[in-house]
Amino acid sequence: MTMKIVFTPAARNHFLRAIDYIRRDKPTAAVSFRQKAEKVLLRLQDHPDSGRSLPEFPDIHYREIIITPFRFFYRVDSVKNTLPI
């Protein structure tokens, strides 16, 4: 079943700030980063367990996807069928 990706307000803010930071020096790199992030994060909808468990916190139920040089943290909410980032 396809899950819905939901950005928290803080995560959305961090993501947009990262794109703005990259854009200052290399506008084309910002576009590439955004496209890559969208592609990788959208893949989570069908493969929510594809991210790895957090190595520094193995006992919590969050996972991560690394889109160099950033880490995106998320959890699988099977009850609401969402992936809060």
C-alpha distances in whole Angstrom, upper triangle without the diagonal:
4,6,10,13,16,19,22,25,27,24,24,28,28,26,28,32,31,30,34,35,34,35,39,40,38,36,35,33,31,30,29,27,25,24,23,21,19,18,17,16,13,12,11,8,7,9,10,13,14,17,20,21,24,27,29,27,26,26,24,20,20,19,20,20,23,24,28,30,27,25,22,21,17,16,13,13,10,12,12,8,11,12,16,18
4,7,10,13,16,19,22,24,21,21,25,25,23,25,28,27,27,30,32,31,32,35,36,34,32,31,30,28,26,25,24,22,20,20,18,16,15,15,13,10,10,9,5,5,8,9,12,14,16,19,20,23,26,28,27,25,26,23,19,19,17,18,18,21,21,25,27,24,22,19,19,15,15,12,12,11,13,12,8,9,10,14,16
4,7,10,13,16,19,20,18,18,22,22,20,23,26,25,25,28,30,29,30,34,35,33,31,30,29,27,25,25,23,21,20,19,17,15,15,14,11,9,10,8,5,7,9,8,11,13,14,17,18,21,24,26,24,23,23,20,17,16,15,16,16,19,20,24,25,22,20,17,16,12,11,9,9,9,11,9,5,5,7,10,12
4,6,10,13,16,18,15,15,19,20,18,20,23,23,22,25,27,27,28,31,33,31,29,28,27,24,23,23,21,18,18,18,16,13,14,14,10,9,11,9,6,9,11,10,14,15,15,19,19,21,25,26,24,24,24,21,18,16,16,16,16,19,19,23,24,21,19,15,15,12,12,10,10,10,12,9,6,5,6,8,11
4,7,10,13,14,12,12,15,16,14,16,19,19,19,22,24,23,24,28,29,28,26,25,24,21,20,20,18,15,16,16,12,11,12,12,8,8,10,8,7,10,12,10,13,14,14,17,18,19,22,24,22,22,23,19,16,14,13,14,13,16,16,20,21,18,16,12,12,9,10,10,10,12,14,11,9,6,5,6,7
4,6,9,11,9,9,13,14,13,15,18,18,18,21,23,23,24,27,29,28,26,26,25,22,21,22,19,16,17,17,14,13,15,14,11,11,14,11,10,14,15,13,16,17,16,18,19,19,23,24,22,23,23,19,17,14,14,15,15,17,18,21,21,18,16,12,12,9,10,11,11,13,14,11,10,7,6,5,6
4,6,8,6,6,9,10,9,11,14,15,15,17,19,20,21,24,26,25,23,24,22,19,19,20,17,14,16,16,13,12,15,14,11,12,15,13,13,17,17,15,17,18,16,19,19,19,22,23,21,23,23,19,17,14,14,14,14,16,16,19,19,15,14,10,10,9,11,13,13,16,17,14,14,10,8,6,5
4,5,5,6,9,10,11,12,14,15,17,18,20,21,23,25,27,27,25,26,24,21,22,23,20,17,19,20,16,16,19,18,14,16,18,16,16,20,20,17,19,20,18,20,19,19,22,22,21,22,22,18,17,14,15,15,16,18,18,21,20,16,15,12,11,10,12,14,14,17,17,15,15,12,10,7,6
4,6,5,6,9,10,11,12,14,16,16,18,20,21,23,26,26,24,25,24,20,21,23,20,17,20,21,17,17,20,20,16,18,21,19,19,23,23,21,23,23,21,23,23,22,25,24,23,25,25,21,20,18,18,18,18,20,19,22,21,17,16,14,14,13,15,18,17,21,21,18,19,15,14,10,9
4,5,5,6,9,10,11,12,14,15,16,18,20,21,24,24,23,25,23,20,21,22,19,17,20,20,17,17,21,20,17,19,22,20,20,24,24,21,23,23,20,21,21,19,22,21,21,23,23,20,19,16,17,16,17,18,18,19,18,15,14,12,12,13,15,18,18,22,22,20,20,17,15,11,9
4,5,5,6,9,10,11,12,14,15,17,18,20,22,22,21,22,20,17,18,19,16,14,17,17,13,14,17,16,13,15,18,16,17,21,20,18,19,20,17,18,18,17,20,20,19,21,22,19,17,14,14,13,13,14,14,16,15,12,11,8,9,10,13,16,17,20,21,19,19,15,12,9,6
4,6,5,6,9,10,11,12,14,16,16,19,21,21,19,20,19,15,16,18,15,12,15,16,12,12,16,16,13,15,18,17,17,21,21,19,21,21,19,21,21,20,24,23,23,25,26,22,21,17,17,16,15,16,15,17,17,13,13,11,12,13,15,18,18,22,23,20,19,16,14,11,8
4,5,5,6,9,10,11,12,14,15,17,19,20,19,20,19,15,17,19,16,14,17,18,15,15,19,19,16,18,21,20,21,25,25,22,24,24,21,23,23,22,25,24,24,26,27,24,23,20,20,18,18,18,17,18,17,14,14,13,14,15,18,21,22,25,26,23,23,19,17,14,11
4,6,5,6,9,10,10,12,14,16,18,18,18,19,17,14,16,17,14,13,16,16,13,15,18,17,15,18,20,19,21,24,24,21,23,22,19,21,21,19,22,21,21,24,25,22,21,18,18,15,15,15,14,15,13,10,11,10,12,14,17,20,22,25,26,24,24,20,17,14,11
4,5,5,6,9,10,11,12,15,17,16,15,16,14,11,13,14,10,9,12,13,10,11,14,14,12,15,17,17,18,22,21,20,21,20,18,20,21,19,22,22,22,24,26,23,22,18,17,14,13,13,11,13,12,9,10,9,12,13,17,20,21,24,26,23,22,19,16,14,10
4,5,5,6,9,10,10,13,15,15,13,15,14,10,12,14,11,9,13,14,12,12,16,16,15,17,20,20,21,24,24,23,25,24,21,23,24,23,26,26,26,28,30,26,25,22,21,18,17,16,14,15,15,12,14,13,15,17,20,23,24,27,28,25,25,21,19,16,13
4,5,5,6,9,10,11,13,14,13,16,14,11,13,15,12,12,15,16,14,15,19,19,17,20,23,22,24,27,27,25,27,26,23,24,25,23,26,25,26,28,30,27,26,23,22,19,18,17,15,15,14,12,14,14,16,18,22,25,26,29,31,28,27,24,21,19,15
4,5,5,6,9,10,12,12,12,14,11,9,11,12,9,10,13,13,11,14,17,16,16,18,21,21,23,26,25,23,25,23,21,22,23,21,23,23,24,27,28,26,25,21,20,17,16,14,12,12,10,9,11,12,15,17,21,24,26,29,31,28,27,24,21,19,15
4,5,5,6,9,11,10,9,11,9,5,8,10,7,7,11,12,10,12,15,16,15,18,20,21,22,25,25,24,26,24,22,24,25,24,26,26,27,29,31,28,27,24,22,19,17,15,12,13,12,11,14,14,17,19,23,25,27,30,32,29,28,24,21,20,16
4,5,5,6,9,10,9,12,11,7,10,13,11,10,14,15,14,16,19,19,19,21,24,24,26,29,29,28,29,28,25,27,28,27,29,29,30,32,34,31,30,26,25,22,20,19,16,16,14,14,17,17,20,22,26,28,30,33,34,32,31,27,24,22,19
4,5,6,8,9,10,12,10,8,12,13,11,12,16,16,15,17,20,20,20,23,25,25,27,30,30,28,30,28,25,26,28,26,27,27,28,31,33,30,30,26,25,22,20,18,15,14,12,12,16,17,20,23,26,29,31,34,36,33,32,29,26,24,20
4,6,6,6,7,9,7,5,9,10,9,10,13,14,13,16,18,18,19,21,23,24,26,29,28,27,29,26,24,26,27,26,27,27,29,31,33,31,30,27,25,21,19,17,14,12,11,12,15,17,20,23,26,29,31,34,36,34,32,29,26,24,21
4,6,5,4,7,7,5,8,10,10,10,13,15,15,17,19,20,20,22,25,26,27,30,30,29,31,29,27,29,30,29,31,31,32,34,36,34,33,29,27,24,22,20,16,15,15,15,18,19,23,25,29,31,33,36,38,35,33,30,27,26,22
4,6,7,10,10,9,12,14,13,14,17,18,18,20,23,23,24,26,28,29,31,34,33,32,34,32,30,31,33,31,32,32,34,36,38,36,35,32,30,27,24,22,19,18,16,17,20,22,25,28,31,34,36,39,40,38,37,33,30,28,25
4,7,9,9,9,12,13,13,15,17,18,19,21,23,24,24,27,28,30,32,34,34,33,34,32,30,31,33,31,32,32,34,36,39,37,36,32,30,27,25,22,19,17,15,17,21,22,26,29,32,35,37,40,42,40,38,35,32,30,27
4,5,5,7,9,10,11,13,15,15,17,19,20,21,22,24,26,28,30,32,31,31,33,30,28,30,32,30,32,32,34,36,39,36,36,32,30,26,23,21,17,15,15,17,20,22,25,28,32,34,36,39,41,38,37,33,30,29,26
4,5,5,7,9,10,11,13,14,15,17,19,20,21,23,25,26,28,30,30,30,32,30,28,30,32,31,33,33,35,37,39,37,35,32,29,26,23,21,17,17,16,17,21,22,25,27,31,33,35,37,39,37,35,32,29,28,25
4,5,5,6,9,10,11,12,14,15,17,18,20,21,23,25,27,29,29,29,31,28,27,29,31,31,32,33,35,36,39,37,35,31,29,25,22,20,16,16,16,17,21,21,25,27,31,32,34,37,39,36,34,31,29,28,25
4,5,5,6,9,10,10,12,14,15,16,18,20,21,23,25,27,27,27,28,25,24,26,28,27,29,30,31,33,35,33,32,28,26,22,19,17,13,12,12,14,17,18,22,24,28,30,32,35,37,35,33,29,26,26,23
4,5,5,6,9,10,10,12,14,15,16,18,20,21,23,26,26,25,27,25,23,25,27,26,28,29,30,32,34,32,30,27,24,21,18,16,13,12,12,13,16,17,20,22,26,28,30,32,35,32,30,27,24,23,20
4,5,5,6,9,10,11,12,14,15,16,19,20,22,24,24,25,27,24,23,26,28,28,30,31,32,33,35,33,31,27,25,22,19,17,14,14,15,15,18,18,21,23,26,28,30,32,34,31,29,26,24,23,20
4,5,5,6,8,10,11,12,14,15,17,19,21,23,23,23,25,22,21,23,26,26,28,29,30,31,34,32,30,26,24,20,17,15,11,12,13,14,16,17,20,22,25,27,29,31,34,31,29,26,23,23,20
4,6,5,6,9,10,11,12,14,15,17,19,21,21,21,22,20,18,20,23,22,24,26,27,28,30,28,27,23,20,17,14,12,8,9,10,10,13,13,17,19,22,24,26,29,31,29,27,23,21,20,17
4,5,5,6,9,10,10,12,14,16,17,20,20,20,22,20,18,21,23,23,25,27,27,29,31,28,26,22,20,17,14,13,10,12,12,12,14,13,16,18,21,22,25,27,29,26,24,21,19,18,15
4,5,5,6,9,10,11,12,15,16,18,18,19,21,19,18,21,24,24,27,28,29,30,32,29,27,24,21,18,15,14,11,13,14,14,15,15,18,19,22,23,25,27,29,27,24,21,19,19,17
4,5,5,6,8,10,11,13,15,17,16,17,19,16,15,18,21,21,23,25,26,27,29,27,25,21,18,15,12,11,8,10,12,12,13,13,16,17,20,21,24,26,28,26,24,21,18,19,16
4,5,5,6,8,10,11,13,15,15,15,17,15,13,16,19,19,21,23,23,24,26,24,22,18,16,13,10,9,7,9,11,10,10,9,13,14,17,18,21,23,25,23,21,18,15,15,12
4,6,5,6,8,10,11,14,14,14,17,15,15,18,20,21,24,26,26,26,28,25,23,19,17,15,12,12,10,13,15,13,13,12,14,14,17,18,20,22,24,21,19,16,14,15,13
4,6,5,6,9,11,12,12,14,16,14,14,17,20,21,24,26,26,26,28,26,23,20,17,15,12,12,10,14,16,15,15,13,16,16,18,18,21,22,25,22,20,17,15,17,15
4,6,5,7,10,11,10,11,13,10,10,13,16,18,20,22,23,23,25,22,20,17,14,11,8,9,8,11,14,12,12,10,13,13,15,16,19,20,23,21,18,16,13,15,13
4,5,5,7,10,10,9,12,10,10,13,16,17,20,22,21,21,23,20,18,15,12,10,8,10,9,13,15,13,11,9,11,10,12,13,15,17,20,18,15,13,10,11,10
4,5,6,8,9,10,13,12,12,16,18,20,23,25,24,24,26,23,20,17,15,14,11,14,13,16,18,16,15,12,14,13,14,14,16,17,19,17,14,12,10,13,12
4,5,6,6,8,10,9,10,14,17,19,22,24,24,23,24,22,19,17,14,13,11,13,13,16,19,17,16,13,15,13,14,14,16,17,20,18,15,13,12,14,14
4,5,5,5,8,7,8,12,14,16,19,22,21,20,21,19,16,13,11,11,9,12,13,17,19,16,14,11,12,10,11,10,13,13,16,15,12,10,8,11,11
4,6,6,10,10,11,15,17,19,22,25,23,22,23,21,17,15,14,14,13,16,16,20,22,19,17,14,14,12,12,10,12,12,15,13,10,8,8,11,12
4,6,9,9,12,15,17,20,23,26,24,23,24,22,18,17,15,15,14,17,18,22,24,22,19,17,17,14,14,12,14,13,16,15,11,11,11,14,15
4,6,6,8,12,14,17,20,22,21,20,21,19,16,15,12,13,12,15,16,20,22,20,17,15,15,13,12,10,13,13,16,16,12,12,11,14,15
4,6,7,10,12,14,17,20,18,17,18,16,12,11,9,10,10,14,16,19,21,18,16,13,12,9,9,7,10,10,14,13,10,9,8,11,12
4,5,7,9,12,15,18,16,14,15,14,11,10,8,10,10,14,16,19,21,19,16,14,12,10,9,8,11,12,15,16,13,12,10,13,14
4,6,9,12,14,18,17,15,17,16,13,12,9,9,8,11,13,16,18,17,14,13,12,11,11,11,14,15,19,19,16,15,12,15,14
4,7,9,11,14,14,13,15,14,11,9,6,5,5,8,11,14,16,14,11,9,9,9,10,10,14,16,19,19,16,15,11,13,12
4,6,8,11,11,10,13,12,10,9,5,5,7,9,13,15,16,14,11,11,10,10,11,12,16,17,21,21,19,17,14,15,14
4,6,9,8,6,9,8,7,6,4,6,9,12,15,17,18,16,12,12,9,10,10,11,15,17,20,20,19,17,14,15,14
4,6,5,6,9,8,8,7,6,6,10,11,15,16,16,14,10,11,9,10,11,13,17,19,22,22,21,19,16,15,14
4,6,6,9,10,11,10,9,9,12,13,16,17,17,15,12,14,12,14,14,17,20,22,25,26,25,23,19,19,18
4,6,9,10,12,11,11,11,14,14,18,18,18,16,13,15,13,15,15,18,21,24,26,27,26,24,21,20,18
4,6,6,9,8,10,11,15,16,19,20,20,18,14,15,12,13,13,16,18,21,23,24,23,21,19,18,17
4,6,8,9,9,12,15,17,20,21,22,19,16,16,13,14,13,15,18,19,22,23,23,21,18,18,18
4,7,9,11,14,17,19,23,24,24,22,18,18,15,14,13,15,16,18,20,22,22,21,18,18,18
4,6,9,12,15,18,21,23,23,20,16,15,12,11,9,12,13,16,17,19,19,17,15,15,15
4,7,10,14,17,20,22,23,20,16,14,10,9,6,8,10,12,14,15,15,14,12,12,13
4,7,10,13,16,19,19,16,12,10,7,6,5,8,10,13,15,16,15,13,10,10,10
4,7,10,13,16,16,14,10,8,6,5,6,8,12,14,17,17,16,13,10,11,10
4,6,10,12,13,10,6,5,4,6,8,11,14,17,20,19,18,15,11,11,9
4,6,9,11,9,6,5,7,8,11,13,16,18,22,21,19,16,12,13,10
4,6,7,6,5,6,9,11,14,17,20,22,25,24,22,19,16,16,13
4,6,5,6,8,11,13,17,19,22,24,27,26,23,20,17,17,14
3,5,7,10,13,16,20,22,25,28,30,29,27,24,20,20,17
4,7,10,13,17,20,23,26,29,31,30,28,25,21,20,17
4,7,10,13,17,20,22,25,28,26,25,21,18,17,13
4,6,10,13,16,19,22,25,24,22,19,15,14,11
4,7,10,13,16,19,21,20,18,15,11,10,7
4,7,10,13,16,19,18,17,13,10,8,6
4,7,9,13,15,14,13,10,6,6,4
4,6,9,12,12,11,8,6,6,7
4,6,9,9,8,6,5,7,9
4,6,6,6,5,6,8,11
4,6,5,7,9,11,14
4,6,8,11,12,16
4,5,9,10,14
4,7,10,13
4,6,9
4,6
4
